[in-house]
Amino acid sequence: MVAPAAGERFERSFVPGAGTVSKTELALGMIGCAVLGAGVYAVVLAPAGSVTGWPLLLGGLVLAGLAFFASPAATPVRVGELGIIVGDPAEASRLYWHELRAVRVRAGQLRLESGQGTVALSLAVHAQAAARIVAEAGQRIGERLDVSPKAHERLPQLSEAEGERVPAARLRLAGQKCLASGVSITFESDAGVCSNCAALYHVGHVPASCLGCARPLAPVETRAAG
């Protein structure tokens, strides 16, 4: 089905918890604390203060600082009818479902491969978002989903309670062209979107089957703009 570009849509917003850390950051923190403790003992608590304790003290502080500052700011992920946004929705580009060439799990990452490159999401950090993406991709573009049963088992169980349901960011039509005809789309009223893979069409050039997902298409339905 082709739906009008205008209208209210929703997606789920996933923001990693502040307590999520990588193995590297955890290791740096643990080593830093150990070295810092040894330095404090050598300089302050040892019966005869040792000059060699100062390098340990400073080294421990440096490692602890690296562990703290190495932790990147939590990157939000949005998943919905139109596709996936990784980053701030006001700045980041949306990756539409029809643009995905493959969705894979490799080396602890969910890899989203498209003509623009590959977006990798750490399963340790974005487990819930990854589970939602895999579920949506399986329904919308199942032939491009390359996730083994074993990898499926490592993903958390999909839950409607996970991910805040928020209004989807509106489509950016400026500079967009009809996937079937190449005709530029200037006005929102001229645009239709495949409700399965979000492929964009001019209402006057809608094919019988979607070029993005091969699903049958019907004329653009009428619904109020939201």
Summary of the structure (lengths in Angstrom):
residues: 226
radius of gyration: 24.3
end to end distance: 18.8
largest distance: 87.2
contacts: 661
relative contact order: 0.19
helix: 31%
strand: 24%
